[in-house]
Amino acid sequence: MKINFSDKAASQYEQISTMILHKYGHLIRKEFTLKLDEKMKQLNQFPESSPKIDGFPGFYRSVLTKQTTLFYTIDNYFSL
């Protein structure tokens, strides 16, 4: 399965990444990026591992950090 970012999500990632760089430096930005990469690998392998969002059928919520939450849907995924 491939995870795709919406245009809005990609733009928000760039904004967050730039803000972290300016406010905290390269090391913290690298840590954030590594944490995001690990979360994306987890979601790629286990897309239903995060809780569903009540009132929004098909949407999931995964907390990356206290300040950052990923919202996503699953396309073309079949669980057995």
C-alpha positions as a printed NumPy array, in Angstrom:
array([[  0.   ,   0.   ,   0.   ],
       [  1.22 ,   3.499,  -0.765],
       [  0.395,   6.446,   1.455],
       [ -0.354,   9.678,  -0.352],
       [ -0.516,  13.164,   1.121],
       [ -3.233,  15.567,   0.04 ],
       [ -1.978,  18.873,  -1.374],
       [ -3.054,  20.577,   1.851],
       [ -1.233,  18.01 ,   4.014],
       [  1.955,  18.344,   1.968],
       [  1.805,  22.123,   2.315],
       [  1.214,  21.862,   6.06 ],
       [  4.153,  19.466,   6.402],
       [  6.413,  21.967,   4.657],
       [  5.185,  24.767,   6.937],
       [  5.678,  22.684,  10.084],
       [  9.102,  21.509,   8.96 ],
       [ 10.229,  25.077,   8.221],
       [  8.867,  26.34 ,  11.541],
       [ 10.686,  23.588,  13.459],
       [ 13.925,  24.378,  11.614],
       [ 13.75 ,  28.102,  12.394],
       [ 12.58 ,  27.713,  15.967],
       [ 14.511,  24.609,  17.117],
       [ 17.225,  23.847,  14.55 ],
       [ 18.312,  21.016,  12.262],
       [ 18.531,  18.285,  14.908],
       [ 14.947,  18.682,  16.12 ],
       [ 13.655,  18.883,  12.555],
       [ 15.519,  15.669,  11.723],
       [ 13.993,  13.968,  14.796],
       [ 10.509,  15.107,  13.702],
       [ 11.084,  13.817,  10.167],
       [ 12.328,  10.454,  11.449],
       [  9.317,  10.152,  13.745],
       [  7.   ,  10.926,  10.815],
       [  8.79 ,   8.372,   8.613],
       [  8.388,   5.684,  11.286],
       [  4.693,   6.507,  11.731],
       [  4.136,   6.358,   7.969],
       [  5.819,   2.925,   7.824],
       [  3.581,   1.735,  10.661],
       [  0.443,   3.037,   8.967],
       [  1.539,   1.555,   5.657],
       [  1.895,  -1.879,   7.246],
       [ -1.037,  -1.615,   9.681],
       [ -3.439,   1.024,   8.34 ],
       [ -6.2  ,   0.121,  10.795],
       [ -3.911,   0.431,  13.842],
       [ -5.176,   3.913,  14.704],
       [ -8.605,   4.686,  16.12 ],
       [-11.476,   5.609,  13.836],
       [-12.937,   9.083,  14.243],
       [-16.486,   9.071,  15.606],
       [-18.878,  10.848,  13.272],
       [-16.525,  10.649,  10.266],
       [-16.918,   7.221,   8.647],
       [-13.707,   5.904,   7.104],
       [-11.432,   8.44 ,   8.823],
       [ -8.655,   7.546,  11.24 ],
       [ -6.603,   9.625,  13.693],
       [ -2.975,   8.939,  14.584],
       [ -1.069,  11.098,  17.068],
       [  2.498,  11.806,  15.974],
       [  3.435,  14.275,  18.73 ],
       [  1.485,  16.181,  21.346],
       [  1.14 ,  19.001,  18.789],
       [  0.749,  16.956,  15.596],
       [ -2.026,  14.548,  14.628],
       [ -2.394,  12.737,  11.309],
       [ -5.883,  12.281,   9.863],
       [ -6.243,   9.756,   7.063],
       [ -8.489,   7.427,   5.115],
       [ -7.684,   4.018,   3.687],
       [ -8.13 ,   3.433,  -0.049],
       [ -7.87 ,   0.049,  -1.755],
       [ -7.176,  -1.791,   1.489],
       [ -8.648,  -5.159,   2.313],
       [ -8.223,  -6.638,   5.765],
       [ -8.638, -10.362,   6.185]])
